[in-house]
């Protein structure tokens, strides 16, 4: 019998009606002969509600108690889904993260899974049960409840699939797969029938929000096939797996956009060794992620140093750089939020030259100025003025012929 791990996100279990619909979907899989472990998130909006309650009580809630609080959302969902399954004649039992147990490190709010003892789950599966598992949570070696961070239920599902040696991990969400671009921006966006782990990692890192990036890393490390599907309508979804060396890969698989980036430029910096560390050291020490970096060619012993971060970190970063600017005797530091990052991703870049040239030419023909550029083996990213975001995405989608690949929506 095929062993499947299915994960349902907050919108998929956002109401009693939706939970009943998920129960019916699970029942159909059971009737087809699959053995099922189902991982669920809290009902849509519940985690935010719990966080809001905590902040009404305390301005800076203790991380340990926040984990205790926010983990309760999933506990509600697993019980309701198990009851819904039992109501339609499917034997089911629920488990919290610490009942399994899912062992994590001790970092509250963003714990990492270290080990899963799957014996209890295997026993229940052998007895014909559907096992319903709370996502997002675990327990440390000190027996303290921990949570895995936002989107952590995806990681729970993949980790359970690894521990159980499952045949496939299915991520059910409110979209029916991975698209060549955001369908809200591009009418001709197509659903991809399959995509590689490398591509989905780059797409997720470049703005696509279909699946949590940690879950993809986990699945890629342990070679667990992932499939992204919709819980609202039937369909094959998108399979995420390793690259098939026997198949010709498309040049580009997707275009993504990040609109919440900010740019910081430190102007008139002395052009000398160690300048990058002097500027980025305090940023890194504050756990602020830096994305793209550009240092101009020095003139008269001075240069400009530019990097991008998340908009939420802009003011904090500017404050951190004030003493740095004084110490370096730089001219000034300037922040800018009027930009977007556009990325083209595809494993076909490995074997085809001229992708960057085609990308730059297409943007140039539309009068879109490129501010910064970064590349990897299978990704090219540029920053542009935010007002040109949708035009840039549609232009590149057409330039690379993405409306001709994938499947119909």
Rosetta blueprint (number, residue, H / E / L):
1 X L
2 X L
3 X E
4 X E
5 X E
6 X E
7 X E
8 X E
9 X L
10 X L
11 X L
12 X L
13 X L
14 X L
15 X L
16 X H
17 X H
18 X H
19 X H
20 X H
21 X H
22 X H
23 X H
24 X H
25 X H
26 X H
27 X H
28 X H
29 X H
30 X H
31 X H
32 X L
33 X L
34 X L
35 X E
36 X E
37 X E
38 X E
39 X E
40 X E
41 X L
42 X L
43 X L
44 X L
45 X L
46 X H
47 X H
48 X H
49 X H
50 X H
51 X H
52 X H
53 X H
54 X H
55 X H
56 X H
57 X H
58 X L
59 X L
60 X L
61 X L
62 X L
63 X H
64 X H
65 X H
66 X H
67 X H
68 X H
69 X H
70 X H
71 X L
72 X H
73 X H
74 X H
75 X H
76 X H
77 X H
78 X H
79 X H
80 X H
81 X H
82 X H
83 X H
84 X H
85 X H
86 X H
87 X H
88 X L
89 X L
90 X L
91 X L
92 X E
93 X E
94 X E
95 X E
96 X L
97 X H
98 X H
99 X H
100 X H
101 X L
102 X E
103 X E
104 X E
105 X L
106 X L
107 X L
108 X L
109 X L
110 X L
111 X L
112 X L
113 X E
114 X E
115 X E
116 X E
117 X L
118 X L
119 X H
120 X H
121 X H
122 X H
123 X H
124 X H
125 X H
126 X H
127 X L
128 X L
129 X L
130 X E
131 X E
132 X E
133 X E
134 X E
135 X L
136 X L
137 X E
138 X E
139 X E
140 X E
141 X L
142 X L
143 X L
144 X L
145 X E
146 X E
147 X E
148 X L
149 X L
150 X L
151 X L
152 X H
153 X H
154 X H
155 X H
156 X H
157 X H
158 X H
159 X H
160 X H
161 X H
162 X H
163 X H
164 X H
165 X L
166 X L
167 X L
168 X E
169 X E
170 X E
171 X E
172 X E
173 X E
174 X L
175 X L
176 X L
177 X L
178 X L
179 X E
180 X L
181 X L
182 X L
183 X L
184 X L
185 X L
186 X L
187 X L
188 X L
189 X L
190 X L
191 X E
192 X L
193 X L
194 X E
195 X E
196 X E
197 X H
198 X H
199 X H
200 X H
201 X H
202 X H
203 X H
204 X H
205 X H
206 X L
207 X L
208 X L
209 X L
210 X L
211 X L
212 X L
213 X H
214 X H
215 X H
216 X H
217 X H
218 X H
219 X H
220 X H
221 X H
222 X H
223 X L
224 X L
225 X L
226 X E
227 X E
228 X E
229 X E
230 X E
231 X L
232 X L
233 X L
234 X L
235 X L
236 X L
237 X L
238 X E
239 X E
240 X E
241 X E
242 X L
243 X L
244 X L
245 X L
246 X L
247 X L
248 X L
249 X L
250 X L
251 X L
252 X L
253 X L
254 X E
255 X E
256 X E
257 X E
258 X E
259 X L
260 X L
261 X E
262 X E
263 X E
264 X E
265 X E
266 X E
267 X E
268 X E
269 X E
270 X E
271 X L
272 X L
273 X L
274 X L
275 X H
276 X H
277 X H
278 X H
279 X H
280 X H
281 X H
282 X H
283 X H
284 X H
285 X H
286 X L
287 X L
288 X L
289 X L
290 X L
291 X L
292 X L
293 X E
294 X E
295 X E
296 X L
297 X L
298 X L
299 X E
300 X L
301 X L
302 X E
303 X E
304 X E
305 X E
306 X E
307 X E
308 X E
309 X E
310 X E
311 X H
312 X H
313 X H
314 X H
315 X H
316 X H
317 X H
318 X H
319 X H
320 X H
321 X H
322 X H
323 X H
324 X H
325 X H
326 X H
327 X H
328 X H
329 X L
330 X L
331 X L
332 X E
333 X E
334 X E
335 X E
336 X E
337 X L
338 X L
339 X E
340 X E
341 X E
342 X E
343 X E
344 X E
345 X E
346 X L
347 X H
348 X H
349 X H
350 X H
351 X H
352 X L
353 X L
354 X L
355 X H
356 X H
357 X H
358 X H
359 X H
360 X H
361 X H
362 X H
363 X H
364 X H
365 X H
366 X L
367 X L
368 X L
369 X L
370 X L
371 X L
372 X E
373 X E
374 X E
375 X E
376 X E
377 X L
378 X L
379 X E
380 X E
381 X E
382 X E
383 X E
384 X E
385 X E
386 X H
387 X H
388 X H
389 X H
390 X H
391 X H
392 X H
393 X H
394 X H
395 X H
396 X H
397 X H
398 X H
399 X H
400 X L
401 X L
402 X H
403 X H
404 X H
405 X L
406 X L
407 X E
408 X L
409 X L
